[in-house]
Amino acid sequence: DHHINYGSGSGLQDRVAFVQNDPSQYDASIRLADLQESDTGTYQCRVKKNTVAVHEVIVTVQEKPAVPQCWTEGELIWGSSILLRCYSG
């Protein structure tokens, strides 16, 4: 139908667009820009030509991991043991 249904209060209006200007030319792909964790969800593509075809895709957006903090515990002596600790908060 040449339109994208954004859902209510999704904040997608400025970040979603068809990849091709005219989706009736057999490519109804969309591009979702500036992914956010809140974009996680089920997306549905409904294409209607002579019949209706529907396909759902589950998108999971995970937070970028924080830079780990690492340190050693114990003395650096040949033949002894040390502990390498890392934490990412």
The first five atom37 places (N, CA, C, CB, O) and aatype in JSON, in Angstrom:
{
  "aatype": [3, 8, 8, 9, 2, 18, 7, 15, 7, 15, 7, 10, 5, 3, 1, 19, 0, 13, 19, 5, 2, 3, 14, 15, 5, 18, 3, 0, 15, 9, 1, 10, 0, 3, 10, 5, 6, 15, 3, 16, 7, 16, 18, 5, 4, 1, 19, 11, 11, 2, 16, 19, 0, 19, 8, 6, 19, 9, 19, 16, 19, 5, 6, 11, 14, 0, 19, 14, 5, 4, 17, 16, 6, 7, 6, 10, 9, 17, 7, 15, 15, 9, 10, 10, 1, 4, 18, 15, 7],
  "atom_mask": [
    [1, 1, 1, 1, 1],
    [1, 1, 1, 1, 1],
    [1, 1, 1, 1, 1],
    [1, 1, 1, 1, 1],
    [1, 1, 1, 1, 1],
    [1, 1, 1, 1, 1],
    [1, 1, 1, 0, 1],
    [1, 1, 1, 1, 1],
    [1, 1, 1, 0, 1],
    [1, 1, 1, 1, 1],
    [1, 1, 1, 0, 1],
    [1, 1, 1, 1, 1],
    [1, 1, 1, 1, 1],
    [1, 1, 1, 1, 1],
    [1, 1, 1, 1, 1],
    [1, 1, 1, 1, 1],
    [1, 1, 1, 1, 1],
    [1, 1, 1, 1, 1],
    [1, 1, 1, 1, 1],
    [1, 1, 1, 1, 1],
    [1, 1, 1, 1, 1],
    [1, 1, 1, 1, 1],
    [1, 1, 1, 1, 1],
    [1, 1, 1, 1, 1],
    [1, 1, 1, 1, 1],
    [1, 1, 1, 1, 1],
    [1, 1, 1, 1, 1],
    [1, 1, 1, 1, 1],
    [1, 1, 1, 1, 1],
    [1, 1, 1, 1, 1],
    [1, 1, 1, 1, 1],
    [1, 1, 1, 1, 1],
    [1, 1, 1, 1, 1],
    [1, 1, 1, 1, 1],
    [1, 1, 1, 1, 1],
    [1, 1, 1, 1, 1],
    [1, 1, 1, 1, 1],
    [1, 1, 1, 1, 1],
    [1, 1, 1, 1, 1],
    [1, 1, 1, 1, 1],
    [1, 1, 1, 0, 1],
    [1, 1, 1, 1, 1],
    [1, 1, 1, 1, 1],
    [1, 1, 1, 1, 1],
    [1, 1, 1, 1, 1],
    [1, 1, 1, 1, 1],
    [1, 1, 1, 1, 1],
    [1, 1, 1, 1, 1],
    [1, 1, 1, 1, 1],
    [1, 1, 1, 1, 1],
    [1, 1, 1, 1, 1],
    [1, 1, 1, 1, 1],
    [1, 1, 1, 1, 1],
    [1, 1, 1, 1, 1],
    [1, 1, 1, 1, 1],
    [1, 1, 1, 1, 1],
    [1, 1, 1, 1, 1],
    [1, 1, 1, 1, 1],
    [1, 1, 1, 1, 1],
    [1, 1, 1, 1, 1],
    [1, 1, 1, 1, 1],
    [1, 1, 1, 1, 1],
    [1, 1, 1, 1, 1],
    [1, 1, 1, 1, 1],
    [1, 1, 1, 1, 1],
    [1, 1, 1, 1, 1],
    [1, 1, 1, 1, 1],
    [1, 1, 1, 1, 1],
    [1, 1, 1, 1, 1],
    [1, 1, 1, 1, 1],
    [1, 1, 1, 1, 1],
    [1, 1, 1, 1, 1],
    [1, 1, 1, 1, 1],
    [1, 1, 1, 0, 1],
    [1, 1, 1, 1, 1],
    [1, 1, 1, 1, 1],
    [1, 1, 1, 1, 1],
    [1, 1, 1, 1, 1],
    [1, 1, 1, 0, 1],
    [1, 1, 1, 1, 1],
    [1, 1, 1, 1, 1],
    [1, 1, 1, 1, 1],
    [1, 1, 1, 1, 1],
    [1, 1, 1, 1, 1],
    [1, 1, 1, 1, 1],
    [1, 1, 1, 1, 1],
    [1, 1, 1, 1, 1],
    [1, 1, 1, 1, 1],
    [1, 1, 1, 0, 1]
  ],
  "atom_positions": [
    [[0.81, -1.21, 0.0], [0.0, 0.0, 0.0], [0.86, 1.27, 0.0], [-0.92, 0.0, 1.2], [0.34, 2.36, 0.22]],
    [[2.13, 1.13, -0.24], [3.04, 2.27, -0.33], [3.17, 3.07, 0.95], [2.61, 3.17, -1.42], [3.44, 4.27, 0.9]],
    [[2.97, 2.44, 2.1], [3.13, 3.19, 3.35], [3.7, 2.28, 4.44], [1.78, 3.79, 3.79], [3.63, 1.05, 4.36]],
    [[4.25, 2.91, 5.45], [4.82, 2.22, 6.6], [3.95, 2.55, 7.8], [6.32, 2.63, 6.84], [3.69, 3.72, 8.08]],
    [[3.51, 1.52, 8.52], [2.75, 1.71, 9.74], [3.74, 1.66, 10.9], [1.62, 0.62, 9.9], [4.37, 0.63, 11.13]],
    [[3.89, 2.75, 11.61], [4.91, 2.87, 12.65], [4.46, 2.38, 14.02], [5.34, 4.3, 12.76], [5.28, 2.26, 14.92]],
    [[3.2, 2.09, 14.19], [2.69, 1.75, 15.52], [2.5, 3.01, 16.33], [0.0, 0.0, 0.0], [2.89, 4.1, 15.9]],
    [[1.89, 2.87, 17.49], [1.6, 4.05, 18.3], [2.76, 4.4, 19.21], [0.34, 3.83, 19.12], [3.25, 3.54, 19.95]],
    [[3.2, 5.62, 19.17], [4.24, 6.12, 20.07], [5.58, 5.43, 19.93], [0.0, 0.0, 0.0], [6.34, 5.36, 20.9]],
    [[5.89, 4.92, 18.74], [7.12, 4.15, 18.58], [8.35, 5.02, 18.36], [6.97, 3.2, 17.43], [9.47, 4.55, 18.61]],
    [[8.2, 6.25, 17.91], [9.35, 7.11, 17.64], [10.12, 6.71, 16.4], [0.0, 0.0, 0.0], [11.27, 7.13, 16.23]],
    [[9.51, 5.92, 15.53], [10.2, 5.45, 14.32], [10.01, 6.35, 13.11], [9.72, 4.08, 13.98], [10.72, 6.19, 12.11]],
    [[9.11, 7.29, 13.16], [8.73, 8.07, 11.99], [9.94, 8.7, 11.27], [7.77, 9.16, 12.39], [9.97, 8.73, 10.04]],
    [[10.91, 9.19, 12.02], [12.04, 9.87, 11.39], [13.19, 8.92, 11.07], [12.53, 10.98, 12.29], [14.2, 9.34, 10.52]],
    [[13.04, 7.63, 11.42], [14.17, 6.71, 11.25], [13.9, 5.53, 10.33], [14.58, 6.2, 12.58], [14.8, 4.72, 10.1]],
    [[12.69, 5.41, 9.81], [12.34, 4.3, 8.93], [11.96, 4.82, 7.57], [11.19, 3.46, 9.53], [11.22, 5.8, 7.45]],
    [[12.47, 4.16, 6.53], [12.13, 4.54, 5.16], [12.28, 3.32, 4.25], [13.03, 5.72, 4.66], [13.04, 2.4, 4.55]],
    [[11.54, 3.33, 3.14], [11.74, 2.29, 2.14], [13.13, 2.42, 1.54], [10.65, 2.37, 1.03], [13.63, 3.53, 1.36]],
    [[13.76, 1.3, 1.24], [15.08, 1.32, 0.61], [14.96, 1.87, -0.82], [15.72, -0.1, 0.6], [15.79, 2.67, -1.25]],
    [[13.94, 1.43, -1.54], [13.67, 1.93, -2.89], [12.56, 2.98, -2.81], [13.27, 0.76, -3.87], [11.64, 2.85, -2.0]],
    [[12.64, 3.98, -3.63], [11.62, 5.04, -3.61], [10.22, 4.51, -3.91], [11.97, 6.11, -4.61], [9.24, 4.99, -3.36]],
    [[10.14, 3.51, -4.79], [8.85, 2.97, -5.19], [8.78, 1.49, -4.83], [8.61, 3.17, -6.72], [9.27, 0.65, -5.58]],
    [[8.18, 1.15, -3.69], [8.14, -0.25, -3.26], [7.31, -1.14, -4.17], [7.6, -0.33, -1.86], [7.39, -2.37, -4.05]],
    [[6.51, -0.58, -5.07], [5.73, -1.4, -5.99], [6.6, -2.05, -7.06], [4.64, -0.56, -6.64], [6.13, -2.89, -7.83]],
    [[7.87, -1.66, -7.1], [8.81, -2.25, -8.07], [9.49, -3.49, -7.5], [9.87, -1.21, -8.48], [10.66, -3.75, -7.78]],
    [[8.75, -4.25, -6.7], [9.15, -5.57, -6.18], [10.2, -5.53, -5.08], [9.66, -6.39, -7.3], [10.79, -6.57, -4.78]],
    [[10.46, -4.39, -4.48], [11.37, -4.34, -3.32], [10.73, -3.44, -2.27], [12.8, -3.82, -3.73], [10.78, -2.22, -2.37]],
    [[10.14, -4.07, -1.25], [9.49, -3.32, -0.18], [10.37, -3.3, 1.07], [8.11, -3.92, 0.14], [9.86, -3.14, 2.18]],
    [[11.68, -3.47, 0.89], [12.6, -3.45, 2.02], [12.58, -2.1, 2.71], [14.03, -3.8, 1.56], [12.39, -1.06, 2.06]],
    [[12.78, -2.11, 4.03], [12.86, -0.86, 4.77], [14.22, -0.77, 5.47], [11.71, -0.74, 5.81], [14.87, -1.78, 5.72]],
    [[14.62, 0.44, 5.75], [15.87, 0.69, 6.48], [15.5, 1.36, 7.8], [16.86, 1.6, 5.64], [14.75, 2.33, 7.83]],
    [[16.03, 0.81, 8.89], [15.81, 1.37, 10.22], [17.12, 1.99, 10.68], [15.3, 0.28, 11.24], [18.09, 1.28, 10.94]],
    [[17.15, 3.32, 10.77], [18.37, 4.05, 11.11], [18.47, 4.27, 12.62], [18.41, 5.39, 10.37], [17.47, 4.26, 13.33]],
    [[19.69, 4.45, 13.09], [19.96, 4.81, 14.47], [19.28, 3.86, 15.45], [19.51, 6.25, 14.74], [18.47, 4.28, 16.28]],
    [[19.61, 2.56, 15.34], [18.98, 1.55, 16.18], [19.1, 1.88, 17.66], [19.6, 0.2, 15.92], [20.11, 2.4, 18.12]],
    [[18.04, 1.57, 18.39], [17.99, 1.79, 19.83], [17.43, 0.53, 20.48], [17.12, 3.05, 20.19], [16.72, -0.24, 19.85]],
    [[17.76, 0.34, 21.75], [17.24, -0.83, 22.45], [15.72, -0.9, 22.39], [17.69, -0.82, 23.9], [15.15, -1.99, 22.32]],
    [[15.07, 0.24, 22.41], [13.6, 0.28, 22.38], [13.04, -0.18, 21.04], [13.11, 1.68, 22.68], [11.83, -0.38, 20.92]],
    [[13.89, -0.36, 20.02], [13.44, -0.86, 18.72], [13.26, -2.37, 18.71], [14.43, -0.45, 17.63], [12.77, -2.94, 17.74]],
    [[13.66, -3.04, 19.79], [13.48, -4.48, 19.89], [12.01, -4.8, 19.76], [14.05, -5.02, 21.23], [11.16, -4.17, 20.4]],
    [[11.7, -5.79, 18.93], [10.3, -6.17, 18.77], [10.09, -7.01, 17.53], [0.0, 0.0, 0.0], [11.05, -7.42, 16.88]],
    [[8.85, -7.27, 17.23], [8.48, -8.05, 16.05], [8.03, -7.08, 14.97], [7.35, -9.08, 16.38], [7.15, -6.25, 15.18]],
    [[8.65, -7.19, 13.81], [8.32, -6.34, 12.67], [7.64, -7.2, 11.62], [9.59, -5.63, 12.09], [8.02, -8.35, 11.41]],
    [[6.64, -6.65, 10.98], [5.86, -7.4, 10.0], [5.93, -6.72, 8.65], [4.4, -7.55, 10.47], [5.74, -5.51, 8.53]],
    [[6.2, -7.53, 7.63], [6.18, -7.03, 6.25], [4.95, -7.63, 5.58], [7.5, -7.41, 5.47], [4.79, -8.85, 5.53]],
    [[4.09, -6.77, 5.08], [2.88, -7.22, 4.41], [2.92, -6.67, 2.98], [1.57, -6.74, 5.18], [2.89, -5.46, 2.76]],
    [[3.0, -7.58, 2.02], [3.09, -7.19, 0.61], [1.83, -7.68, -0.09], [4.37, -7.78, -0.06], [1.45, -8.84, 0.02]],
    [[1.21, -6.77, -0.81], [-0.01, -7.11, -1.53], [0.17, -6.8, -3.01], [-1.24, -6.34, -0.95], [0.38, -5.65, -3.4]],
    [[0.1, -7.82, -3.8], [0.07, -7.63, -5.25], [-1.26, -8.22, -5.7], [1.33, -8.33, -5.98], [-2.28, -7.53, -5.67]],
    [[-1.28, -9.47, -6.11], [-2.55, -10.14, -6.4], [-3.09, -10.79, -5.14], [-2.38, -11.19, -7.51], [-4.31, -10.87, -4.93]],
    [[-2.18, -11.27, -4.31], [-2.54, -11.84, -3.01], [-1.74, -11.12, -1.95], [-2.28, -13.39, -2.98], [-0.88, -10.29, -2.26]],
    [[-2.01, -11.43, -0.69], [-1.29, -10.79, 0.41], [-0.29, -11.79, 0.98], [-2.28, -10.29, 1.53], [-0.64, -12.93, 1.3]],
    [[0.95, -11.37, 1.11], [2.0, -12.18, 1.74], [2.47, -11.44, 2.98], [3.19, -12.47, 0.76], [2.72, -10.23, 2.93]],
    [[2.59, -12.16, 4.09], [2.99, -11.56, 5.35], [4.18, -12.33, 5.9], [1.81, -11.54, 6.38], [4.19, -13.56, 5.89]],
    [[5.18, -11.6, 6.36], [6.34, -12.22, 6.99], [6.72, -11.4, 8.22], [7.55, -12.31, 5.98], [6.77, -10.17, 8.17]],
    [[6.99, -12.09, 9.32], [7.39, -11.4, 10.55], [8.86, -11.66, 10.85], [6.51, -11.85, 11.73], [9.37, -12.76, 10.63]],
    [[9.52, -10.63, 11.34], [10.93, -10.71, 11.71], [11.05, -10.2, 13.14], [11.84, -9.89, 10.72], [10.53, -9.14, 13.47]],
    [[11.75, -10.96, 13.97], [12.0, -10.52, 15.34], [13.36, -9.84, 15.38], [11.93, -11.73, 16.36], [14.37, -10.44, 15.0]],
    [[13.39, -8.61, 15.83], [14.63, -7.83, 15.92], [14.96, -7.62, 17.39], [14.51, -6.46, 15.17], [14.12, -7.16, 18.17]],
    [[16.19, -7.96, 17.76], [16.65, -7.74, 19.13], [17.85, -6.81, 19.08], [17.01, -9.1, 19.84], [18.88, -7.14, 18.49]],
    [[17.72, -5.66, 19.7], [18.81, -4.68, 19.74], [19.38, -4.72, 21.16], [18.31, -3.22, 19.36], [18.68, -4.47, 22.13]],
    [[20.67, -5.04, 21.25], [21.32, -5.11, 22.55], [22.18, -3.88, 22.77], [22.15, -6.39, 22.68], [22.67, -3.27, 21.82]],
    [[22.36, -3.54, 24.02], [23.18, -2.39, 24.38], [24.64, -2.69, 24.08], [23.0, -2.02, 25.86], [25.11, -3.8, 24.29]],
    [[25.34, -1.69, 23.58], [26.77, -1.82, 23.33], [27.47, -2.07, 24.66], [27.34, -0.56, 22.61], [27.24, -1.34, 25.62]],
    [[28.34, -3.08, 24.73], [29.0, -3.35, 26.01], [29.91, -2.21, 26.43], [29.8, -4.65, 25.93], [30.51, -1.52, 25.6]],
    [[30.01, -2.03, 27.75], [30.9, -1.01, 28.3], [32.35, -1.49, 28.18], [30.55, -0.69, 29.78], [32.61, -2.69, 28.11]],
    [[33.27, -0.56, 28.15], [34.7, -0.9, 28.11], [35.06, -1.56, 29.44], [35.58, 0.37, 27.85], [34.78, -1.0, 30.5]],
    [[35.66, -2.75, 29.39], [35.97, -3.44, 30.65], [37.11, -2.75, 31.41], [36.34, -4.9, 30.37], [37.99, -2.13, 30.83]],
    [[37.04, -2.89, 32.71], [38.12, -2.44, 33.59], [38.86, -3.7, 34.03], [37.59, -1.6, 34.83], [38.24, -4.62, 34.56]],
    [[40.16, -3.76, 33.82], [40.94, -4.95, 34.15], [42.11, -4.58, 35.06], [41.45, -5.64, 32.87], [42.67, -3.49, 34.96]],
    [[42.48, -5.51, 35.93], [43.61, -5.33, 36.83], [44.13, -6.69, 37.26], [43.21, -4.48, 38.06], [43.45, -7.71, 37.1]],
    [[45.33, -6.7, 37.79], [45.91, -7.96, 38.28], [45.95, -7.93, 39.8], [47.33, -8.18, 37.7], [46.05, -6.87, 40.43]],
    [[45.88, -9.12, 40.37], [46.04, -9.29, 41.81], [47.14, -10.31, 42.02], [44.7, -9.73, 42.5], [47.11, -11.4, 41.45]],
    [[48.11, -9.95, 42.85], [49.25, -10.82, 43.12], [50.51, -10.21, 42.54], [0.0, 0.0, 0.0], [50.46, -9.3, 41.72]],
    [[51.62, -10.73, 42.98], [52.92, -10.22, 42.51], [53.34, -10.94, 41.25], [54.0, -10.37, 43.59], [53.14, -12.15, 41.12]],
    [[53.92, -10.19, 40.32], [54.41, -10.77, 39.08], [55.8, -11.38, 39.33], [54.47, -9.7, 37.94], [56.82, -10.75, 39.06]],
    [[55.81, -12.58, 39.83], [57.06, -13.29, 40.13], [57.07, -14.57, 39.3], [57.21, -13.6, 41.67], [56.08, -15.3, 39.26]],
    [[58.2, -14.81, 38.64], [58.33, -16.0, 37.8], [57.95, -17.26, 38.58], [59.77, -16.11, 37.27], [58.49, -17.52, 39.66]],
    [[57.01, -18.05, 38.01], [56.59, -19.29, 38.63], [55.45, -19.16, 39.63], [0.0, 0.0, 0.0], [54.92, -20.18, 40.09]],
    [[55.06, -17.95, 39.97], [53.95, -17.78, 40.91], [52.64, -17.55, 40.14], [54.22, -16.6, 41.89], [52.65, -17.4, 38.92]],
    [[51.56, -17.53, 40.85], [50.24, -17.31, 40.23], [49.77, -15.89, 40.46], [49.2, -18.31, 40.79], [50.06, -15.28, 41.49]],
    [[49.05, -15.36, 39.48], [48.39, -14.06, 39.64], [46.95, -14.22, 39.17], [49.12, -12.93, 38.83], [46.61, -15.2, 38.5]],
    [[46.15, -13.27, 39.51], [44.76, -13.23, 39.11], [44.57, -12.05, 38.18], [43.81, -13.15, 40.34], [44.99, -10.94, 38.5]],
    [[43.94, -12.26, 37.05], [43.58, -11.17, 36.13], [42.06, -10.98, 36.28], [44.0, -11.49, 34.62], [41.28, -11.87, 35.94]],
    [[41.67, -9.84, 36.77], [40.24, -9.55, 37.01], [39.77, -8.54, 35.97], [40.01, -9.0, 38.47], [40.46, -7.58, 35.63]],
    [[38.58, -8.78, 35.48], [37.95, -7.85, 34.53], [36.5, -7.65, 34.92], [38.05, -8.38, 33.07], [35.83, -8.57, 35.38]],
    [[36.04, -6.42, 34.75], [34.67, -6.07, 35.1], [34.12, -5.12, 34.04], [34.6, -5.42, 36.52], [34.79, -4.18, 33.63]],
    [[32.91, -5.38, 33.62], [32.25, -4.48, 32.69], [30.89, -4.14, 33.28], [32.11, -5.12, 31.28], [30.03, -5.01, 33.41]],
    [[30.69, -2.87, 33.63], [29.46, -2.5, 34.33], [28.47, -1.82, 33.53], [0.0, 0.0, 0.0], [27.41, -1.47, 34.04]]
  ]
}
